[in-house]
Amino acid sequence: MEHITLLLGIVIVTALVFDFTNGFHDTANAMATTISTGALRPKIAVAMSATLNLVGAFLSVEVAKTISGGIINEKGIRVEVIFAALVGAILWNLLTWLLGLPSSSSHALFGGLIGAAVSSAGWSAVNGSTIVMKVLIPAVAAPVVAGFASLIATRLSYVIGNRADDKATAKGYRFGSIASAGLVSLAHGTNDAQKTMGVITLALVTGGVIAPGSNPPTWVIVSAGLAIALGTYLGGWRIIRTLGKGLTDLAPQQGFAAQTSAATAILASSHIGFSLSTTQVCSGAVLGSGLGRKGGVVRWSTATRMLVAWCLTLPAAGLVGAGAELLTKQGTWGTVTTGVLLVAGAGVIWTLSRRKPVTVNNVNDVDGIETEPAGVVTNAIAAVIPPPAGLVETTTAETVPTAKTA
């Protein structure tokens, strides 16, 4: 580490800041359903998620290698390019957090890297085939697969437990939801923490500290794991509310089905090195669970806003990254100006968030969350795949919908 320059040190710190924002931005992926169904208290849920995120960071480096040696070509790339990329990713993460939209931190990072690299060295600086095969295709396929699996799992859960005692099955599914949420947290650590490891490793390669193709050093793995765990523990309550209450109303059966389906998809992608968006997978799984329950209502306006954010993430972060790279090209004053703009932008977003704060105390409140009747798509799904026998009743805010025998 004695060869790390001041600029490289700043880039490493900025990467860890991004990792921190990734943690609180993506806490909802693991714990939104568990919190919204009442299976765990919010603070206990985020503490458990943070611990398992840290453990997951040590389980694999395949995704990190995809980023450090796959997305862009290291040759000719300056350390300032990575700094500019991180600026784009962090600002997009903070903006979508302010809006309560579960957008992809992963795609924000990829967009920032691509935009900054193209601005610095042209289109030859990016590996198009890697982006298509390991980023874009999984981005489209993974949420669809997870959503369909969650829909089927939800249907099966209601069919299997249809004649069982409601209180017994609700308790069992709550325990199952906790276990599956833990699995998602572990999977999130194996996938998302590695992205920051990959960025820091890429910075070390471009700075000449380590050789191209090297695995992340141990200190990089530890620091990235700790940063994402700390961000997870603080909790992105705005996004937890959107995913847990704003997209659909979840019963324990649905929470268990959604979390299990999402964890399976994320772990499989981490094993083969696909740099998957855990946000999109978990959102797709929650959407599938909403369609899988008889009488379940999916709030399509919220889903549409999420989809728009997903589509804008890569190009928006890319444009900010490209603009930041143009500034850093001007020399030291440009790099300093980029850092000042990052801090100022983060400060403005934080100030705006304090106007209507969402905290651990009001994360499950439904005030301000729009309600929608079952729409055309929900009814069409129900007609194609017959729901399990029985009625679904919704009781007070302290209870959850359960299936009862007709």
DOPAMI-207168 format. One record per residue (C-alpha): residue number from 1; x, y, z. Coordinates in steps of 0.02 Angstrom, whole numbers. Layout:
<nodes>
(NUM,(X,Y,Z)) ...
</nodes>
This chain:
<nodes>
(1,(0,0,0)) (2,(153,113,8)) (3,(136,153,-178)) (4,(-40,226,-161)) (5,(-40,410,-211)) (6,(-152,544,-137)) (7,(-267,540,-290)) (8,(-279,350,-283)) (9,(-318,361,-97)) (10,(-459,484,-134)) (11,(-529,366,-266)) (12,(-525,220,-143)) (13,(-616,323,-11)) (14,(-744,379,-141)) (15,(-771,197,-192)) (16,(-805,152,-11)) (17,(-928,297,0)) (18,(-1017,224,-151)) (19,(-1015,54,-63)) (20,(-1094,137,89)) (21,(-1233,214,-17)) (22,(-1256,45,-102)) (23,(-1285,-31,70)) (24,(-1422,86,128)) (25,(-1495,98,-47)) (26,(-1512,-91,-59)) (27,(-1563,-137,119)) (28,(-1740,-147,52)) (29,(-1691,-291,-62)) (30,(-1662,-406,85)) (31,(-1773,-338,222)) (32,(-1921,-242,149)) (33,(-2036,-393,146)) (34,(-1980,-453,318)) (35,(-2011,-282,393)) (36,(-2176,-250,304)) (37,(-2249,-419,356)) (38,(-2196,-392,536)) (39,(-2082,-545,540)) (40,(-1941,-441,616)) (41,(-1929,-272,697)) (42,(-1845,-146,581)) (43,(-1685,-120,682)) (44,(-1659,-306,709)) (45,(-1690,-338,524)) (46,(-1559,-214,464)) (47,(-1432,-273,594)) (48,(-1453,-452,534)) (49,(-1440,-397,352)) (50,(-1282,-296,386)) (51,(-1196,-444,470)) (52,(-1238,-564,329)) (53,(-1186,-436,198)) (54,(-1015,-432,280)) (55,(-1004,-622,281)) (56,(-1059,-633,100)) (57,(-920,-515,46)) (58,(-792,-651,84)) (59,(-876,-794,-10)) (60,(-828,-755,-190)) (61,(-731,-636,-302)) (62,(-804,-684,-472)) (63,(-909,-527,-491)) (64,(-763,-418,-435)) (65,(-655,-494,-572)) (66,(-792,-459,-700)) (67,(-786,-274,-656)) (68,(-599,-254,-629)) (69,(-553,-341,-792)) (70,(-710,-355,-897)) (71,(-818,-199,-911)) (72,(-683,-79,-971)) (73,(-507,-97,-1038)) (74,(-378,-48,-908)) (75,(-249,8,-1035)) (76,(-245,196,-1057)) (77,(-373,226,-918)) (78,(-322,356,-789)) (79,(-366,346,-604)) (80,(-468,506,-628)) (81,(-585,408,-742)) (82,(-635,293,-600)) (83,(-661,443,-486)) (84,(-777,522,-615)) (85,(-872,358,-632)) (86,(-900,349,-445)) (87,(-965,528,-442)) (88,(-1100,481,-568)) (89,(-1146,323,-473)) (90,(-1156,406,-302)) (91,(-1263,553,-359)) (92,(-1386,437,-448)) (93,(-1397,326,-294)) (94,(-1435,475,-183)) (95,(-1563,548,-303)) (96,(-1661,386,-319)) (97,(-1651,362,-130)) (98,(-1727,535,-108)) (99,(-1870,484,-224)) (100,(-1890,317,-136)) (101,(-1859,221,-297)) (102,(-1772,51,-286)) (103,(-1660,79,-437)) (104,(-1502,-20,-470)) (105,(-1342,34,-381)) (106,(-1251,-90,-492)) (107,(-1311,-10,-653)) (108,(-1271,162,-583)) (109,(-1092,103,-560)) (110,(-1085,25,-732)) (111,(-1159,180,-812)) (112,(-1033,292,-725)) (113,(-888,180,-779)) (114,(-947,170,-959)) (115,(-981,356,-974)) (116,(-816,408,-895)) (117,(-715,281,-997)) (118,(-795,332,-1162)) (119,(-768,516,-1120)) (120,(-585,479,-1084)) (121,(-534,357,-1220)) (122,(-680,330,-1338)) (123,(-791,179,-1365)) (124,(-641,64,-1381)) (125,(-618,84,-1193)) (126,(-770,-25,-1155)) (127,(-794,-211,-1186)) (128,(-962,-216,-1274)) (129,(-981,-406,-1272)) (130,(-952,-415,-1084)) (131,(-1078,-277,-1053)) (132,(-1210,-366,-1159)) (133,(-1180,-542,-1092)) (134,(-1147,-506,-909)) (135,(-1244,-345,-878)) (136,(-1385,-309,-1002)) (137,(-1452,-485,-1031)) (138,(-1456,-526,-844)) (139,(-1538,-356,-813)) (140,(-1684,-405,-924)) (141,(-1694,-591,-886)) (142,(-1662,-599,-698)) (143,(-1813,-498,-634)) (144,(-1928,-591,-754)) (145,(-1863,-761,-697)) (146,(-1870,-712,-513)) (147,(-2044,-638,-533)) (148,(-2113,-793,-619)) (149,(-2033,-907,-490)) (150,(-2105,-801,-350)) (151,(-2278,-805,-429)) (152,(-2276,-995,-439)) (153,(-2202,-1012,-264)) (154,(-2338,-899,-192)) (155,(-2474,-1001,-276)) (156,(-2400,-1163,-211)) (157,(-2382,-1091,-36)) (158,(-2567,-1051,-27)) (159,(-2618,-1219,-103)) (160,(-2509,-1320,16)) (161,(-2562,-1222,170)) (162,(-2744,-1202,119)) (163,(-2815,-1325,247)) (164,(-2689,-1290,384)) (165,(-2721,-1181,535)) (166,(-2700,-999,487)) (167,(-2601,-948,642)) (168,(-2485,-1097,628)) (169,(-2448,-1068,444)) (170,(-2424,-881,469)) (171,(-2297,-915,607)) (172,(-2207,-1043,500)) (173,(-2198,-927,351)) (174,(-2134,-787,461)) (175,(-1989,-895,515)) (176,(-1963,-946,334)) (177,(-1966,-764,281)) (178,(-1830,-722,409)) (179,(-1721,-865,346)) (180,(-1746,-820,163)) (181,(-1712,-635,201)) (182,(-1549,-688,280)) (183,(-1508,-785,123)) (184,(-1543,-631,16)) (185,(-1428,-528,128)) (186,(-1292,-658,110)) (187,(-1318,-660,-79)) (188,(-1314,-470,-84)) (189,(-1144,-472,0)) (190,(-1078,-597,-127)) (191,(-1137,-489,-272)) (192,(-1145,-304,-228)) (193,(-999,-290,-107)) (194,(-892,-366,-244)) (195,(-932,-224,-362)) (196,(-841,-101,-252)) (197,(-700,-227,-232)) (198,(-690,-232,-421)) (199,(-685,-42,-437)) (200,(-548,-24,-306)) (201,(-450,-164,-388)) (202,(-470,-78,-556)) (203,(-406,84,-478)) (204,(-256,-8,-406)) (205,(-219,-84,-577)) (206,(-232,84,-667)) (207,(-123,162,-532)) (208,(10,29,-558)) (209,(-3,-39,-381)) (210,(-51,-217,-432)) (211,(-40,-314,-594)) (212,(-186,-329,-716)) (213,(-293,-483,-683)) (214,(-253,-486,-497)) (215,(-384,-537,-370)) (216,(-439,-404,-245)) (217,(-314,-389,-101)) (218,(-378,-445,70)) (219,(-385,-267,136)) (220,(-497,-220,-10)) (221,(-617,-363,28)) (222,(-624,-317,213)) (223,(-650,-130,185)) (224,(-784,-156,52)) (225,(-876,-281,162)) (226,(-873,-162,311)) (227,(-932,-12,208)) (228,(-1082,-100,134)) (229,(-1125,-177,303)) (230,(-1124,-5,387)) (231,(-1234,68,251)) (232,(-1353,-79,267)) (233,(-1366,-58,455)) (234,(-1415,125,441)) (235,(-1559,71,329)) (236,(-1630,155,174)) (237,(-1801,176,251)) (238,(-1875,269,103)) (239,(-1842,126,-16)) (240,(-1892,-4,114)) (241,(-2062,80,123)) (242,(-2082,79,-67)) (243,(-2034,-102,-89)) (244,(-2122,-167,66)) (245,(-2283,-64,58)) (246,(-2287,37,-102)) (247,(-2280,-102,-232)) (248,(-2402,-227,-157)) (249,(-2469,-284,12)) (250,(-2374,-436,70)) (251,(-2429,-583,177)) (252,(-2299,-698,259)) (253,(-2324,-828,120)) (254,(-2283,-698,-11)) (255,(-2133,-631,84)) (256,(-2060,-806,98)) (257,(-2090,-845,-86)) (258,(-2018,-679,-146)) (259,(-1861,-687,-39)) (260,(-1824,-868,-82)) (261,(-1844,-839,-268)) (262,(-1734,-683,-264)) (263,(-1597,-765,-161)) (264,(-1588,-913,-280)) (265,(-1569,-800,-431)) (266,(-1437,-689,-349)) (267,(-1330,-833,-283)) (268,(-1334,-920,-452)) (269,(-1279,-761,-541)) (270,(-1138,-730,-417)) (271,(-1072,-907,-444)) (272,(-1055,-881,-632)) (273,(-994,-701,-622)) (274,(-1150,-611,-684)) (275,(-1149,-435,-610)) (276,(-1334,-439,-572)) (277,(-1442,-299,-504)) (278,(-1507,-366,-339)) (279,(-1632,-223,-337)) (280,(-1714,-277,-499)) (281,(-1717,-460,-447)) (282,(-1797,-424,-278)) (283,(-1922,-301,-354)) (284,(-1970,-430,-485)) (285,(-1993,-561,-350)) (286,(-2105,-445,-247)) (287,(-2206,-405,-402)) (288,(-2226,-591,-439)) (289,(-2283,-626,-262)) (290,(-2415,-489,-277)) (291,(-2483,-569,-435)) (292,(-2476,-741,-356)) (293,(-2601,-709,-216)) (294,(-2787,-711,-247)) (295,(-2851,-534,-228)) (296,(-2676,-466,-220)) (297,(-2658,-289,-288)) (298,(-2502,-231,-378)) (299,(-2484,-43,-384)) (300,(-2438,-25,-565)) (301,(-2405,161,-557)) (302,(-2266,128,-429)) (303,(-2202,-16,-535)) (304,(-2200,98,-687)) (305,(-2098,231,-597)) (306,(-1975,96,-545)) (307,(-1960,34,-723)) (308,(-1927,210,-786)) (309,(-1790,230,-655)) (310,(-1713,64,-708)) (311,(-1709,119,-890)) (312,(-1633,289,-848)) (313,(-1500,226,-727)) (314,(-1365,174,-852)) (315,(-1378,327,-966)) (316,(-1404,453,-825)) (317,(-1256,393,-722)) (318,(-1157,380,-883)) (319,(-1190,561,-928)) (320,(-1141,622,-755)) (321,(-985,512,-761)) (322,(-940,580,-933)) (323,(-965,759,-874)) (324,(-859,729,-720)) (325,(-723,653,-828)) (326,(-721,807,-939)) (327,(-689,911,-783)) (328,(-551,798,-717)) (329,(-463,813,-886)) (330,(-431,996,-847)) (331,(-305,949,-714)) (332,(-299,967,-527)) (333,(-424,1108,-519)) (334,(-548,1005,-620)) (335,(-530,856,-505)) (336,(-552,966,-352)) (337,(-706,1048,-431)) (338,(-780,876,-466)) (339,(-758,828,-284)) (340,(-836,991,-225)) (341,(-986,966,-340)) (342,(-1008,789,-273)) (343,(-1010,849,-93)) (344,(-1126,994,-135)) (345,(-1247,882,-230)) (346,(-1251,756,-88)) (347,(-1283,898,36)) (348,(-1429,967,-64)) (349,(-1509,794,-79)) (350,(-1488,763,107)) (351,(-1567,931,150)) (352,(-1717,895,38)) (353,(-1739,723,119)) (354,(-1761,804,290)) (355,(-1921,891,236)) (356,(-2019,727,245)) (357,(-1905,604,333)) (358,(-1940,418,329)) (359,(-1867,332,481)) (360,(-1874,168,575)) (361,(-2025,237,667)) (362,(-2135,269,515)) (363,(-2066,150,384)) (364,(-2225,43,387)) (365,(-2346,189,385)) (366,(-2457,188,231)) (367,(-2493,375,232)) (368,(-2446,446,64)) (369,(-2440,277,-21)) (370,(-2564,271,-161)) (371,(-2693,132,-167)) (372,(-2758,50,-323)) (373,(-2894,-78,-359)) (374,(-2849,-238,-449)) (375,(-2815,-187,-627)) (376,(-2822,-269,-798)) (377,(-2653,-353,-784)) (378,(-2685,-423,-611)) (379,(-2855,-492,-663)) (380,(-2783,-564,-823)) (381,(-2649,-658,-725)) (382,(-2780,-725,-607)) (383,(-2883,-787,-754)) (384,(-2737,-877,-836)) (385,(-2672,-957,-675)) (386,(-2821,-999,-561)) (387,(-2792,-941,-382)) (388,(-2791,-1061,-236)) (389,(-2959,-1102,-161)) (390,(-3019,-990,-23)) (391,(-3039,-808,14)) (392,(-2907,-686,63)) (393,(-2953,-573,205)) (394,(-2867,-414,255)) (395,(-2880,-368,437)) (396,(-2808,-225,535)) (397,(-2641,-144,502)) (398,(-2563,-255,636)) (399,(-2611,-416,547)) (400,(-2577,-485,375)) (401,(-2687,-561,238)) (402,(-2713,-748,259)) (403,(-2795,-883,156)) (404,(-2947,-971,230)) (405,(-3041,-1121,173)) (406,(-3202,-1081,86)) 
</nodes>
